[in-house]
Amino acid sequence: MTRTLLCFGDSNTHGTPPMDSMSSQGRFEPDVRWPSVMRTQLAPGWTIIEEGHPGRTTVHDDPIGGIHKNGIRMLPALLETHRPLDVIVIMLGTNDLQHRFGVNATEIALAIGKIVEIIKASPSGIDQRAPDILLVSPPPVIQAGCLADVFEGSIENANALSGTIANIARQHNVPYFDAGAHIAVSPIDGVHFDAESHITLGHAMAQAVRELFG
């Protein structure tokens, strides 16, 4: 039986290439994006749904990007739309590091915990049970290129985020994956993954899904 996995994330799940200007609107082809690479590695037993939205935060309405960037607002509709789901992979937190939100790594992880709680209370899994969850911490951002000012002052919290997300995963008894152990952000903009990193992450994530969920 084919199982279904939802990738819930931001521009690095969407497949946004490193940006050379704030007006960049590119997207990698499907065979490059990490969820699609994972799909190829897991085929034919898994269906992978790519639900990555550029600028998505955990729980914050973005005063510049709009309230639709708020992940927790969008989540209930996505759960209903794509059910039944076997697994949800969550990789969020990068956009919360933007200077305008003013939150630290612990607060970002607590917000991710709220997302986990909604999923665990949801009947969007098989037989109206909750789906399984895999929490992924994103690679730390660096201040570089056209996004340097947007992420001003974020480095300390970015480097702490893997530890705080790992703690939340333990508290909620869900598995954890550190993407930063496998890839790094591009020095072009300090936030996004290049094509090689997408492919590397897709392979690593496929291996993790096999080991954790069979």
C-alpha positions in Angstrom: 0.0 0.0 0.0 1.3 3.5 -0.9 1.8 5.8 2.0 1.5 9.6 1.9 4.0 12.1 3.4 3.4 15.8 3.6 6.5 18.2 3.6 5.4 21.3 5.5 7.9 24.0 5.2 9.0 27.3 3.8 11.0 28.4 0.7 13.6 25.8 1.2 10.9 23.1 0.9 9.4 25.1 -2.0 12.7 25.0 -3.8 13.7 28.7 -4.0 17.3 29.0 -5.3 19.8 31.3 -3.6 18.6 34.9 -4.3 20.8 37.5 -5.9 18.2 40.2 -5.4 15.0 40.8 -3.3 13.0 40.5 -6.5 14.1 37.0 -7.3 11.2 34.6 -7.9 13.0 31.4 -9.1 12.3 27.8 -8.3 14.4 24.7 -8.9 13.0 22.1 -11.2 11.3 19.1 -9.5 14.2 16.7 -10.0 16.4 19.1 -7.9 14.1 20.0 -5.0 14.7 17.9 -1.9 11.1 16.6 -1.5 11.1 15.4 -5.1 14.6 13.8 -4.7 13.2 12.0 -1.6 10.2 10.9 -3.6 12.4 9.3 -6.2 14.4 7.5 -3.5 11.3 6.2 -1.8 9.3 5.2 -4.9 7.1 3.4 -5.5 5.9 3.0 -1.9 5.4 6.7 -1.0 3.5 9.7 -2.3 5.2 12.9 -1.4 3.2 16.2 -1.1 5.3 19.4 -1.4 3.8 22.0 0.8 6.5 24.6 1.0 5.6 28.3 1.0 8.2 31.0 0.7 8.3 33.2 3.7 6.3 30.8 5.9 6.7 31.3 9.6 5.7 29.1 12.5 3.0 31.2 14.2 3.6 34.8 13.1 1.5 37.0 10.9 4.0 38.8 8.7 3.4 42.5 8.6 5.2 42.7 5.2 4.5 39.4 3.6 0.9 38.9 4.8 -1.0 36.8 7.3 -1.0 33.8 4.8 2.7 33.4 5.7 1.6 32.2 9.2 2.1 28.4 9.2 -0.2 27.6 12.1 -3.0 29.5 10.4 -2.7 27.5 7.2 -2.1 24.1 8.8 -5.7 23.0 9.6 -6.8 23.6 6.0 -3.8 21.7 4.7 -4.5 18.7 7.0 -8.1 18.5 5.8 -7.1 19.0 2.2 -4.4 16.2 2.0 -5.8 13.6 4.5 -5.3 10.8 5.1 -1.6 11.4 5.8 0.8 8.9 7.2 3.7 11.2 8.0 4.2 15.0 8.2 7.8 16.4 7.9 8.1 19.8 9.4 11.0 22.1 8.6 10.2 25.6 9.8 11.9 28.3 11.9 14.2 30.0 9.4 11.8 32.9 8.7 11.1 33.4 12.4 14.7 34.5 12.6 14.0 37.6 10.6 14.8 40.7 12.6 11.2 42.1 12.5 9.8 39.1 14.5 12.1 39.6 17.5 12.0 36.1 18.8 14.7 33.8 20.1 15.6 30.2 19.4 13.6 28.9 22.4 10.5 30.8 21.4 10.8 29.5 17.8 11.0 25.9 19.0 8.0 26.4 21.4 6.0 27.7 18.4 7.0 24.5 16.4 5.7 22.6 19.4 2.3 24.3 19.0 2.2 23.0 15.4 3.1 19.5 16.7 0.2 19.7 19.2 -2.3 20.6 16.4 -1.2 17.7 14.3 -1.3 15.2 17.2 -4.8 16.3 17.9 -5.9 16.0 14.3 -7.8 13.1 12.7 -6.0 13.7 9.5 -4.1 10.4 9.6 -5.1 6.9 8.6 -8.3 5.7 10.2 -8.8 9.2 11.6 -5.7 8.9 13.8 -3.0 11.5 14.0 -0.2 11.3 11.4 3.3 10.5 12.5 5.6 13.5 12.6 9.3 14.1 11.8 10.7 17.4 13.1 13.6 18.8 11.0 15.8 21.7 12.2 17.0 23.8 9.2 20.6 24.6 8.6 21.7 27.9 10.4 21.4 31.0 8.3 24.3 33.4 7.9 24.2 37.1 7.1 25.0 37.4 3.5 23.9 39.0 0.2 20.5 40.6 -0.4 19.0 39.1 2.8 21.6 40.2 5.2 19.6 43.1 6.6 16.4 41.0 6.8 18.2 38.5 9.1 20.2 41.1 11.0 21.2 39.9 14.5 20.0 36.3 13.8 23.3 34.4 14.0 23.3 33.4 17.7 19.7 32.2 17.5 20.2 30.5 14.2 23.0 28.4 15.7 21.0 27.6 18.8 17.9 26.5 16.8 18.9 22.9 16.2 19.3 22.3 20.0 16.0 23.9 20.9 14.1 22.0 18.2 15.7 18.8 19.3 14.4 19.5 22.8 10.9 20.1 21.6 11.0 16.8 19.6 12.0 15.0 22.8 9.3 16.7 24.8 6.6 15.7 22.3 8.1 12.2 21.7 8.6 12.7 17.9 11.7 11.9 15.9 14.2 14.6 15.0 16.5 15.2 12.1 19.2 17.8 11.9 19.4 19.1 8.3 22.4 21.2 9.2 24.4 18.0 9.8 24.2 17.3 6.1 24.0 20.6 4.3 24.7 24.3 4.7 23.0 27.4 3.3 24.4 29.2 0.3 26.8 32.0 0.8 25.0 33.9 -2.0 22.1 34.9 0.3 22.8 33.1 3.6 19.4 31.4 3.7 18.6 29.2 0.7 20.0 25.8 -0.4 21.9 25.4 -3.7 21.0 22.5 -6.1 23.7 20.2 -4.7 22.4 20.7 -1.2 18.8 19.9 -2.2 19.9 16.7 -3.7 22.1 15.8 -0.7 19.2 16.6 1.7 16.7 14.6 -0.4 18.9 11.5 -0.2 19.5 11.9 3.6 15.8 12.5 4.3 14.8 9.4 2.3 17.1 7.3 4.4 15.7 8.8 7.6 12.1 8.1 6.5 13.0 4.5 5.7 14.7 4.0 9.0 11.9 5.7 11.1 8.8 4.7 9.3 9.7 1.6 7.2 
